[in-house]
Amino acid sequence: MSSQFISYGKQCLDDSDIDAVCRVLRSDFLTQGPRVPAFESAVSSYVDARYSIAVNSATSALHIACLSLSLGQGDVMWTTPNTFVASANVGLLCGAEVDFVDIDPKTYNMSADALRAKLIIAKKNNRLPKIVIPVHFAGQSCDMKSIWELSQEFGFSIIEDASHAIGGDYLDGKIGNCKYAQITVFSFHPVKIITTAEGGLATTNSEELADKMKLFRSHGVTRETKFMGESHGPWYYEQVELGLNYRMTEMQAALGVSQMNSIDKFVEIRRKRATEYDNLLKNLEVKLPYQATDSVSAFHLYPIWVNPQIRGAIIQKMLNNKIGVNVHYIPVHTQPYYRKLGFKQGQFPESEKYYAGAMSLPLHPLLSDEDISRVVATLKKSF
Ligand SMILES: *Cc1c(COP(=O)(O)O)cnc(C)c1O
């Protein structure tokens, strides 16, 4: 019997998710109806943030987050090299200069110590960042308390890229409550914790930032009297910012509302599977994902680290046996586009060292006990 391909990540939909989308297709509103605000309320109350702005991707959410904080030409934005390219690209899209802060070799998250060291130098050079974007890698929160303290000392804003981390906790609150950030961003791509097909969302406790993000999401156009001059009549609107069309559809939002009913279950299953991997792999020559005591990871990824000399061969053997392992992430500064901007191999050594041995094992709610056994047995044989 030939076995099925096991992918590293996958959406988990049930009949109620599918019914929710079908109901929208039979309703009056495919866009700009009641489901987007309903999804925003659901996320706001789940993470305990005052405002949510749903958009068509996390990349869009990061972009309007940067725009609402007035990132532009002449400004500097910092993020981590161990992320998807979008976390860095949004800075360039705003016309800002982008730079990176190396990772903590234990958590693979942005190192607060490296951030402090870089801030001290940047202050001397009068090139402090306007925004820092820490990324909660694999679903585990960054050391936000330390990063927040640095933001107060050095005067920058924080956007948490929590694309991996909805459903996770940090200290005594949910990731996304913006206790240690101006804005937090989530992704709902199918491999993430919950899905809206494509989709993203920004949370904030600032009315001013929420208002701006709503404007940037929809052409910079408003019908709200508080933003406008004198109305010409009921048809009247004004463009007050240079915005985009980053709106989420009603089908996506309905799927999001329905998926929110399962979020705690999804995170629980992911965490249970991660613990199983921990136990089954502990005698193998691999570095297992470190778990900090101040947070509860949503476990978007289960990243292990193996000897870089054999990593490529192991991945090939896993793929040959239909186990969809993946690598997160190729350090962003080593991408050709960023090399053209002047970044060089060797500039962020911890990210590069991590990348050389990184491998993410399959982890999603639909994995069976047999799938986990097959992943582990194949990995053991691959050494
Ligand atoms: C997935 C992801 C993004 C981009 O999310 P989209 O919703 O696909 O735009 C950004 N940052 C990180 C860390 C991600 O994992």
The ligand as an SDF file (V2000), in Angstrom:
LIG
                    3D

 15 15  0  0  0  0  0  0  0  0999 V2000
    2.6000   33.8330    6.8880 C   0  0  0  0  0  0  0  0  0  0  0  0
    3.4320   34.9500    7.4060 C   0  0  0  0  0  0  0  0  0  0  0  0
    3.3060   36.2590    6.9310 C   0  0  0  0  0  0  0  0  0  0  0  0
    2.4460   36.6280    5.7480 C   0  0  0  0  0  0  0  0  0  0  0  0
    1.1410   36.2500    5.9460 O   0  0  0  0  0  0  0  0  0  0  0  0
    0.1050   36.3820    4.7190 P   0  0  0  0  0  0  0  0  0  0  0  0
   -1.2230   36.2740    5.4220 O   0  0  0  0  0  0  0  0  0  0  0  0
    0.3810   35.2050    3.8490 O   0  0  0  0  0  0  0  0  0  0  0  0
    0.3210   37.6660    4.0680 O   0  0  0  0  0  0  0  0  0  0  0  0
    4.0390   37.2580    7.5420 C   0  0  0  0  0  0  0  0  0  0  0  0
    4.8830   36.9870    8.5420 N   0  0  0  0  0  0  0  0  0  0  0  0
    5.0570   35.7300    9.0090 C   0  0  0  0  0  0  0  0  0  0  0  0
    6.0010   35.4980   10.1310 C   0  0  0  0  0  0  0  0  0  0  0  0
    4.3460   34.6750    8.4360 C   0  0  0  0  0  0  0  0  0  0  0  0
    4.5490   33.4310    8.8630 O   0  0  0  0  0  0  0  0  0  0  0  0
  1  2  1  0
  2  3  1  0
  2 14  2  0
  3  4  1  0
  3 10  2  0
  4  5  1  0
  5  6  1  0
  6  7  2  0
  6  8  1  0
  6  9  1  0
 10 11  1  0
 11 12  2  0
 12 13  1  0
 12 14  1  0
 14 15  1  0
M  END
$$$$
